[in-house]
Amino acid sequence: MPSRRLIAYGIDLLLVTIILGIVFSFFPKTKEEKEIQAKMDILAEQYANKEIDGVFYFMQMSALEKEKSENQTFQLFLNIVGIICYYIVVPFLNHASTFGMQLLHLRIEFQKGKLLSLFLRAFFLDGLLSILLLLLGIYSIHGRFYLSFVSVLLVLQLLTLIIHYFMIKCRKDKLGLIDRISRSTVIKMS
């Protein structure tokens, strides 16, 4: 069953990525985003030609990446809406399962509060916390440290997923980290 859960999660992640990709395709790059990308390309070329050192490259790239993220806050809000719709609203209205779970005949079983459990699952497992922290970081982290901050967020999200699935695989009750936090679990449909 743990591998079925992982496959369902992968299907859901792919589906959300495709849907959001289609939505984002309606928002062409702005003039500012094109200018930032041009600066990034020049910086990468200078680094490749050894005209600048690695520290200077990283600091400048970090500041440019922050500037790029500032210009894409609307897309981050769309990501939040997409996660809420897919990982909270869909299971709430669809017999406690996402489309990936339905394909593999799985559903979420709740010990307490269906909506709260779905929110906690989306918050920790599906990246909602990471995106909210990223938004906070865009406006509070200095440009030189922005890429380091983003990297730490990415590592923490990945570690959460690894710990969650490792616990599912190794525990007798097959409850992962997020299952325990959200007081819910994924079971086979009967």
FISETOR-376065 format. One line per field, with one value per atom (N, C-alpha, C): x, y, z; residue number from 1. Coordinates in steps of 0.05 Angstrom, whole numbers, plus 32768, in hexadecimal, padded with zeros to 4 digits. Layout:
% residues N
xx X, ... .
yy Y, ... .
zz Z, ... .
i NUM, ... .
//
This chain:
% residues 190
xx 8010, 8000, 8011, 8028, 8039, 8040, 8046, 804E, 8036, 801E, 8005, 8001, 8006, 8003, 8017, 802F, 8044, 803D, 8033, 802B, 8014, 8000, 7FE9, 7FF3, 8006, 8011, 801F, 802E, 803C, 8028, 8012, 7FFD, 7FF1, 7FEB, 7FDF, 7FF2, 800B, 801F, 8022, 8022, 8024, 800C, 7FF4, 7FDC, 7FDB, 7FE2, 7FE2, 7FF7, 800E, 8023, 8019, 800C, 8002, 7FEC, 7FDA, 7FC4, 7FD0, 7FE2, 7FED, 7FFF, 800C, 801C, 800B, 7FF4, 7FE1, 7FD7, 7FD0, 7FC7, 7FDD, 7FF6, 800C, 8013, 800C, 8012, 8002, 7FED, 7FDD, 7FE9, 7FFF, 800D, 8028, 802B, 8045, 8059, 8072, 8087, 8085, 8088, 8087, 80A2, 80A3, 80BC, 80D1, 80C9, 80DB, 80E7, 80D5, 80DF, 80F2, 80EE, 8100, 811B, 811B, 8133, 8143, 8134, 8142, 814E, 8140, 814B, 8163, 8163, 817A, 8193, 818E, 81A4, 81AE, 819C, 81A4, 81B6, 81AE, 81BD, 81D9, 81DA, 81F5, 8206, 81FA, 8209, 8213, 8202, 820A, 8221, 821F, 8234, 824F, 824D, 8265, 8272, 8261, 826C, 8278, 826B, 8275, 8290, 8293, 82AC, 82C1, 82BB, 82CC, 82D3, 82C0, 82C4, 82BC, 82AC, 82A4, 82A7, 82AB, 82AE, 8293, 8293, 827B, 826B, 8278, 826A, 825B, 8268, 825B, 8244, 8248, 8233, 821B, 8220, 820A, 81FA, 8209, 81FC, 81EB, 81F6, 81E7, 81CF, 81D4, 81BE, 81A7, 81AF, 819B, 818A, 8197, 8188, 8176, 817F, 816F, 8157, 815C, 8147, 8131, 813A, 8126, 8116, 8123, 8115, 8101, 8109, 80F8, 80DF, 80E4, 80CE, 80BB, 80C6, 80B4, 80A1, 80AA, 809A, 8086, 8089, 8078, 8067, 8062, 8052, 8035, 802A, 8010, 800E, 8023, 8024, 8026, 8034, 8035, 801A, 800B, 7FEF, 7FDE, 7FE2, 7FD4, 7FDB, 7FF5, 7FFD, 7FEE, 7FEB, 7FDD, 7FC0, 7FB3, 7F98, 7F96, 7FA9, 7FA9, 7FAC, 7FBD, 7FC1, 7FA8, 7F9C, 7F84, 7F6E, 7F6A, 7F55, 7F59, 7F71, 7F76, 7F78, 7F87, 7F8D, 7F79, 7F69, 7F56, 7F39, 7F32, 7F17, 7F0F, 7F21, 7F1A, 7F15, 7F27, 7F21, 7F09, 7F05, 7EEE, 7ED4, 7ED3, 7EBA, 7EBA, 7ED1, 7ED3, 7ED9, 7EC9, 7ECC, 7EE8, 7EF4, 7F0E, 7F25, 7F24, 7F3B, 7F40, 7F59, 7F61, 7F5E, 7F63, 7F60, 7F74, 7F8D, 7FA1, 7F9A, 7F8F, 7F85, 7F6F, 7F5C, 7F46, 7F50, 7F63, 7F6E, 7F79, 7F85, 7F91, 7F7F, 7F65, 7F51, 7F5A, 7F62, 7F6A, 7F58, 7F56, 7F48, 7F53, 7F4E, 7F57, 7F42, 7F4B, 7F3A, 7F41, 7F2D, 7F32, 7F2B, 7F3C, 7F36, 7F26, 7F2D, 7F1F, 7F1F, 7F0B, 7F0A, 7F14, 7F03, 7F0A, 7F18, 7F0D, 7F19, 7F34, 7F36, 7F4F, 7F65, 7F5E, 7F70, 7F7A, 7F67, 7F6F, 7F81, 7F7B, 7F8C, 7FA8, 7FAA, 7FC5, 7FD4, 7FC7, 7FD4, 7FDF, 7FCF, 7FD8, 7FEE, 7FEC, 7FFF, 801B, 801D, 8037, 8040, 802E, 8035, 8035, 8023, 801F, 802B, 803B, 804B, 803E, 8028, 801B, 802C, 8037, 8049, 8061, 806D, 8085, 807F, 8069, 8062, 805C, 804F, 8049, 8064, 8076, 8090, 80A0, 809E, 80AB, 80A1, 8087, 807B, 8086, 8087, 8092, 80AF, 80BE, 80DB, 80E0, 80CE, 80D2, 80D3, 80C3, 80C2, 80D1, 80DF, 80EE, 810B, 8113, 812E, 813E, 8156, 8168, 816F, 8172, 8177, 818E, 81A4, 81BC, 81B6, 81A2, 819D, 8184, 8178, 815E, 8161, 8175, 8178, 817D, 818C, 8192, 8177, 8167, 814D, 813B, 813A, 812A, 8134, 814E, 815A, 8153, 8154, 814C, 812F, 811D, 8101, 80FD, 810B, 8109, 8113, 8129, 8134, 8120, 8115, 8102, 80E9, 80DF, 80C7, 80CE, 80E5, 80EE, 80F2, 80FE, 8102, 80E7, 80D4, 80B9, 80AD, 80AF, 80A5, 80B3, 80CD, 80DD, 80D6, 80D5, 80CF, 80B2, 80A0, 8084, 8083, 808F, 808D, 809E, 80B4, 80C4, 80B5, 80A6, 8096, 807F, 8073, 805E, 8069, 8081, 808D, 8096, 809F, 80AB, 8099, 8085, 8073, 805F, 8058, 8044, 8028, 8022, 8007, 8006, 801D, 801E, 8017, 801A, 8015, 802E, 802D, 8043, 8042, 8057, 8059, 8040, 8038, 8021, 8007, 8005, 7FEE, 7FEB, 8001, 8000, 7FF9, 8005, 7FFF, 7FE2, 7FD8, 7FBD, 7FA7, 7FAF, 7F9C, 7F8B, 7F98, 7F8A, 7F9D, 7F92, 7FA4, 7F97, 7FA7, 7F9D, 7F98, 7F80, 7F79, 7F6E, 7F6C, 7F60, 7F42, 7F36, 7F19, 7F0C, 7EF6, 7EE9, 7ED2 .
yy 7FE8, 8000, 801A, 801A, 8033, 803B, 8028, 802F, 8039, 802F, 803A, 8057, 805D, 8078, 808B, 8081, 8091, 8095, 8081, 8084, 8097, 8095, 80A7, 80C4, 80C8, 80E2, 80ED, 80DC, 80E3, 80EC, 80DC, 80E3, 80FE, 8102, 811C, 8133, 812F, 8144, 814B, 8136, 813A, 8149, 8141, 814E, 816C, 8172, 818D, 819E, 8192, 81A0, 81A6, 8193, 8198, 81AE, 81AC, 81C0, 81DC, 81DE, 81F8, 8202, 81EF, 81F7, 8202, 81F6, 8201, 821D, 8220, 823A, 824F, 8248, 825B, 8262, 8251, 8257, 826F, 8276, 828D, 82A7, 82A5, 82BD, 82BE, 82CD, 82CF, 82DE, 82D9, 82E7, 8305, 8314, 8331, 833B, 8354, 8361, 835E, 8362, 8360, 8344, 8330, 8314, 830D, 8318, 8313, 8320, 8339, 8347, 8338, 832E, 831F, 8305, 82F7, 82DF, 82E6, 82FC, 8304, 8309, 8316, 831B, 8300, 82ED, 82D3, 82C4, 82C6, 82BA, 82C6, 82E0, 82ED, 82E5, 82E4, 82DC, 82BF, 82AD, 8291, 828F, 829F, 829F, 82A9, 82BE, 82C9, 82B4, 82A6, 8291, 827A, 8272, 825D, 8264, 827D, 8287, 828F, 828A, 828F, 82AD, 82BE, 82DB, 82E4, 82D4, 82D9, 82C0, 82C3, 82AB, 82A0, 8289, 827B, 828B, 8297, 82A6, 82BE, 82CD, 82E4, 82DA, 82C5, 82BA, 82B2, 82A4, 829B, 82B2, 82C6, 82DD, 82ED, 82F1, 8300, 82F0, 82D6, 82C4, 82C3, 82C3, 82C2, 82DB, 82F2, 830C, 830D, 8303, 8302, 82EF, 82D8, 82C5, 82D0, 82DF, 82EC, 8301, 8310, 8324, 8316, 8300, 82F0, 82E6, 82DC, 82D2, 82E8, 8300, 8317, 831D, 8319, 831E, 8307, 82F1, 82D9, 82D3, 82E6, 82E1, 82D9, 82E4, 82DC, 82BE, 82B4, 8297, 8286, 8291, 8282, 8281, 8297, 8297, 8283, 8281, 826D, 8251, 824D, 8232, 822C, 823F, 823B, 8233, 8242, 823C, 8220, 8219, 81FF, 81E8, 81EC, 81D8, 81D5, 81EC, 81EB, 81DD, 81E5, 81D9, 81BB, 81B3, 8196, 8185, 818E, 817C, 8180, 8195, 8199, 8197, 81A7, 81A8, 818E, 8184, 816B, 8154, 814E, 8137, 813D, 8156, 815D, 8156, 815B, 8157, 813C, 812E, 8116, 80FD, 80F7, 80DF, 80DB, 80F1, 80F1, 80E6, 80EC, 80E3, 80F7, 80F9, 8108, 80F6, 8101, 80F0, 80DA, 80E0, 80CB, 80B4, 80BC, 80A8, 8097, 80A5, 8096, 8082, 8089, 8076, 805D, 8060, 804A, 803F, 8047, 803E, 8043, 805C, 8064, 807B, 807F, 8097, 809E, 80B6, 80BF, 80B8, 80AD, 80A7, 80BB, 80C8, 80DD, 80D3, 80DA, 80D4, 80EB, 8103, 811B, 8130, 8141, 8158, 8155, 814E, 814A, 8162, 8179, 8191, 8198, 8197, 819C, 8188, 816F, 815A, 815F, 8166, 816B, 8184, 8198, 81B0, 81A9, 819A, 8192, 8181, 816F, 815F, 8171, 8184, 8196, 81A8, 81B1, 81C3, 81B6, 819E, 8191, 8180, 8171, 815D, 8168, 817A, 8183, 819F, 81A9, 81C1, 81DC, 81DC, 81F5, 8205, 81F8, 8206, 8211, 8202, 820B, 8224, 8225, 823C, 8254, 8250, 8267, 8272, 8260, 8269, 8277, 826D, 8279, 8296, 829A, 82B5, 82C7, 82BC, 82CB, 82D2, 82BF, 82C3, 82D8, 82D9, 82EC, 8308, 830E, 8329, 832D, 8319, 831D, 8314, 8303, 82F9, 830B, 8312, 8322, 8313, 8321, 8314, 8301, 8308, 82F6, 82DB, 82D9, 82C0, 82B2, 82BE, 82B3, 8297, 8291, 8276, 8262, 826A, 8258, 8251, 8266, 8263, 8250, 8254, 8243, 8226, 8223, 8208, 81FA, 8208, 81FD, 81F4, 8205, 81FE, 81E5, 81E3, 81CC, 81B2, 81B4, 819D, 8195, 81A8, 81A1, 8194, 819E, 8191, 8175, 8171, 8156, 8144, 814E, 813E, 8135, 8148, 8141, 812A, 812B, 8116, 80FB, 80FD, 80E4, 80D8, 80E8, 80DE, 80D2, 80E0, 80D7, 80BB, 80B8, 809E, 8089, 8091, 807D, 8072, 8084, 807B, 8068, 806F, 805D, 8042, 8041, 8027, 8017, 8024, 8016, 8011, 8021, 801E, 8008, 7FFA, 7FE5, 7FF0, 8007, 8013, 8022, 8024, 8031, 804E, 805C, 8078, 8088, 809B, 80AD, 80C5, 80D6, 80EE, 8100, 8104, 8115, 8108, 80EE, 80E0, 80E5, 80E4, 80E8, 8105, 8118, 8134, 813B, 8131, 8138, 8126, 8111, 80FE, 80F2, 80E9, 80DC, 80C8, 80B7, 80A4, 809E, 8093, 808A, 806C, 8064, 8048, 803F, 8025, 801A, 801F, 8026, 8029, 800E, 800D, 7FF3, 7FF1 .
zz 8000, 8000, 8000, 800E, 800D, 7FF1, 7FE0, 7FC4, 7FB5, 7FBB, 7FAE, 7FB7, 7FD0, 7FDA, 7FCB, 7FC8, 7FBB, 7F9D, 7F90, 7F74, 7F72, 7F84, 7F84, 7F88, 7F9A, 7F9F, 7F86, 7F79, 7F60, 7F4A, 7F48, 7F34, 7F3A, 7F54, 7F5C, 7F57, 7F5E, 7F5A, 7F3C, 7F2C, 7F0F, 7F04, 7F0D, 7F05, 7F0D, 7F26, 7F2F, 7F1F, 7F1A, 7F0B, 7EEF, 7EE2, 7EC7, 7EC7, 7ED9, 7EDB, 7EE0, 7EF3, 7EF9, 7EE1, 7ED4, 7EBD, 7EA7, 7EA3, 7E8F, 7E97, 7EB1, 7EBB, 7EB7, 7EBF, 7EBD, 7EA0, 7E8D, 7E71, 7E67, 7E75, 7E6E, 7E78, 7E87, 7E91, 7E85, 7E6E, 7E61, 7E73, 7E6E, 7E7D, 7E79, 7E8F, 7E8E, 7E84, 7E7E, 7E75, 7E8B, 7EA4, 7EBB, 7EBD, 7EBA, 7EBC, 7EA6, 7E8E, 7E78, 7E7D, 7E89, 7E90, 7EA5, 7EB9, 7ECF, 7EC3, 7EB2, 7EA5, 7E95, 7E86, 7E77, 7E89, 7EA0, 7EB3, 7EBE, 7EC3, 7ECD, 7EB8, 7E9F, 7E89, 7E87, 7E88, 7E87, 7E9E, 7EB6, 7ECE, 7ECC, 7EC2, 7EBE, 7EA9, 7E95, 7E80, 7E8C, 7E9C, 7EA9, 7EBB, 7ECA, 7EDC, 7ECC, 7EB6, 7EA6, 7E99, 7E92, 7E86, 7E9B, 7EB5, 7ECB, 7ECE, 7EC6, 7EC9, 7EE5, 7EF3, 7F0E, 7F1F, 7F39, 7F4A, 7F53, 7F5F, 7F68, 7F7D, 7F90, 7FA5, 7F99, 7F88, 7F7B, 7F6A, 7F5B, 7F4A, 7F5B, 7F71, 7F82, 7F8E, 7F98, 7FA5, 7F90, 7F79, 7F64, 7F5A, 7F56, 7F4C, 7F61, 7F7B, 7F90, 7F90, 7F8D, 7F8C, 7F74, 7F5D, 7F45, 7F48, 7F54, 7F59, 7F6B, 7F7F, 7F91, 7F81, 7F71, 7F60, 7F4E, 7F43, 7F31, 7F41, 7F59, 7F6A, 7F72, 7F77, 7F7D, 7F66, 7F4E, 7F36, 7F32, 7F40, 7F3B, 7F54, 7F65, 7F7D, 7F75, 7F60, 7F57, 7F51, 7F44, 7F3D, 7F57, 7F6B, 7F84, 7F92, 7F90, 7F9A, 7F8B, 7F70, 7F61, 7F69, 7F70, 7F7A, 7F94, 7FA5, 7FBF, 7FB9, 7FA6, 7F9F, 7F93, 7F82, 7F75, 7F8A, 7F9D, 7FB2, 7FC3, 7FCB, 7FDB, 7FCC, 7FB2, 7FA3, 7F9F, 7F98, 7F92, 7FAB, 7FBF, 7FD5, 7FED, 7FEC, 8002, 7FF7, 7FE3, 7FD9, 7FCB, 7FB9, 7FAB, 7FBE, 7FD0, 7FE3, 7FF5, 7FFC, 800D, 7FFF, 7FE5, 7FD5, 7FC7, 7FC6, 7FB5, 7FC6, 7FDA, 7FEA, 7FF5, 7FFE, 800C, 7FFB, 7FE2, 7FD1, 7FBA, 7FB3, 7F9C, 7F84, 7F6C, 7F54, 7F53, 7F5C, 7F5D, 7F70, 7F87, 7F9A, 7F8F, 7F81, 7F75, 7F61, 7F50, 7F3C, 7F49, 7F61, 7F6F, 7F86, 7F86, 7F99, 7FB6, 7FBB, 7FD6, 7FDE, 7FF8, 8002, 801E, 8027, 8041, 8056, 806C, 8082, 8099, 80A4, 80B8, 80D4, 80E7, 8103, 810F, 8107, 8111, 80FA, 80FA, 80E8, 80CC, 80B9, 809E, 8091, 8094, 8088, 8094, 80AE, 80BC, 80B3, 80B2, 80A9, 808D, 807B, 805F, 805E, 806D, 806E, 8078, 808D, 8098, 8084, 8076, 8062, 804B, 8042, 802D, 8037, 8050, 805C, 805D, 8067, 806B, 8053, 8048, 8034, 8017, 8012, 7FF6, 7FF0, 8002, 7FFB, 8003, 800F, 8016, 802A, 803E, 8051, 8042, 8031, 8022, 8012, 8004, 7FF4, 8005, 801C, 802E, 8039, 8040, 804A, 8034, 801C, 8005, 8001, 8002, 8000, 8017, 802F, 8045, 8040, 8036, 8030, 801A, 8007, 7FF1, 7FFC, 8010, 801B, 8034, 803E, 8057, 8056, 8043, 8041, 802E, 8036, 8025, 800B, 7FF6, 7FDC, 7FDB, 7FEA, 7FEA, 7FF6, 8007, 8015, 800B, 7FF6, 7FED, 7FE2, 7FD1, 7FC6, 7FDC, 7FF0, 8007, 8015, 8019, 8026, 8016, 7FFC, 7FEA, 7FEB, 7FEB, 7FED, 8006, 801D, 8036, 8036, 802B, 8029, 8019, 8003, 7FF1, 7FFF, 800D, 801C, 8032, 8041, 8056, 804B, 8034, 8028, 8020, 8014, 800B, 8023, 8038, 8050, 805D, 805D, 8067, 8057, 803D, 802C, 8031, 8033, 8038, 8053, 8068, 8082, 8082, 8076, 8074, 8067, 8050, 8042, 804F, 805C, 806B, 8083, 8090, 80A7, 809D, 8086, 807C, 8076, 806B, 8063, 807B, 8090, 80A7, 80BF, 80C2, 80DA, 80D5, 80EA, 80E8, 80E1, 80EC, 80E7, 80CD, 80BE, 80A4, 80A4, 80BB, 80BD, 80B9, 80A7, 80A1, 80B3, 80B1, 80C1, 80BE, 80A5, 80A0, 80A9, 80A7, 80B1, 80CF, 80DE, 80FA, 8101, 80F3, 80F8, 80F2, 80DB, 80D2, 80DE, 80EC, 80F8, 80E2, 80CE, 80B7, 80AB, 809A, 808C, 8071, 8060, 8045, 8046, 803E, 803F, 8024, 8020, 8007, 8008, 7FF1, 7FF0, 7FF3, 8001, 8005, 7FF1 .
i 1, 1, 1, 2, 2, 2, 3, 3, 3, 4, 4, 4, 5, 5, 5, 6, 6, 6, 7, 7, 7, 8, 8, 8, 9, 9, 9, 10, 10, 10, 11, 11, 11, 12, 12, 12, 13, 13, 13, 14, 14, 14, 15, 15, 15, 16, 16, 16, 17, 17, 17, 18, 18, 18, 19, 19, 19, 20, 20, 20, 21, 21, 21, 22, 22, 22, 23, 23, 23, 24, 24, 24, 25, 25, 25, 26, 26, 26, 27, 27, 27, 28, 28, 28, 29, 29, 29, 30, 30, 30, 31, 31, 31, 32, 32, 32, 33, 33, 33, 34, 34, 34, 35, 35, 35, 36, 36, 36, 37, 37, 37, 38, 38, 38, 39, 39, 39, 40, 40, 40, 41, 41, 41, 42, 42, 42, 43, 43, 43, 44, 44, 44, 45, 45, 45, 46, 46, 46, 47, 47, 47, 48, 48, 48, 49, 49, 49, 50, 50, 50, 51, 51, 51, 52, 52, 52, 53, 53, 53, 54, 54, 54, 55, 55, 55, 56, 56, 56, 57, 57, 57, 58, 58, 58, 59, 59, 59, 60, 60, 60, 61, 61, 61, 62, 62, 62, 63, 63, 63, 64, 64, 64, 65, 65, 65, 66, 66, 66, 67, 67, 67, 68, 68, 68, 69, 69, 69, 70, 70, 70, 71, 71, 71, 72, 72, 72, 73, 73, 73, 74, 74, 74, 75, 75, 75, 76, 76, 76, 77, 77, 77, 78, 78, 78, 79, 79, 79, 80, 80, 80, 81, 81, 81, 82, 82, 82, 83, 83, 83, 84, 84, 84, 85, 85, 85, 86, 86, 86, 87, 87, 87, 88, 88, 88, 89, 89, 89, 90, 90, 90, 91, 91, 91, 92, 92, 92, 93, 93, 93, 94, 94, 94, 95, 95, 95, 96, 96, 96, 97, 97, 97, 98, 98, 98, 99, 99, 99, 100, 100, 100, 101, 101, 101, 102, 102, 102, 103, 103, 103, 104, 104, 104, 105, 105, 105, 106, 106, 106, 107, 107, 107, 108, 108, 108, 109, 109, 109, 110, 110, 110, 111, 111, 111, 112, 112, 112, 113, 113, 113, 114, 114, 114, 115, 115, 115, 116, 116, 116, 117, 117, 117, 118, 118, 118, 119, 119, 119, 120, 120, 120, 121, 121, 121, 122, 122, 122, 123, 123, 123, 124, 124, 124, 125, 125, 125, 126, 126, 126, 127, 127, 127, 128, 128, 128, 129, 129, 129, 130, 130, 130, 131, 131, 131, 132, 132, 132, 133, 133, 133, 134, 134, 134, 135, 135, 135, 136, 136, 136, 137, 137, 137, 138, 138, 138, 139, 139, 139, 140, 140, 140, 141, 141, 141, 142, 142, 142, 143, 143, 143, 144, 144, 144, 145, 145, 145, 146, 146, 146, 147, 147, 147, 148, 148, 148, 149, 149, 149, 150, 150, 150, 151, 151, 151, 152, 152, 152, 153, 153, 153, 154, 154, 154, 155, 155, 155, 156, 156, 156, 157, 157, 157, 158, 158, 158, 159, 159, 159, 160, 160, 160, 161, 161, 161, 162, 162, 162, 163, 163, 163, 164, 164, 164, 165, 165, 165, 166, 166, 166, 167, 167, 167, 168, 168, 168, 169, 169, 169, 170, 170, 170, 171, 171, 171, 172, 172, 172, 173, 173, 173, 174, 174, 174, 175, 175, 175, 176, 176, 176, 177, 177, 177, 178, 178, 178, 179, 179, 179, 180, 180, 180, 181, 181, 181, 182, 182, 182, 183, 183, 183, 184, 184, 184, 185, 185, 185, 186, 186, 186, 187, 187, 187, 188, 188, 188, 189, 189, 189, 190, 190, 190 .
//
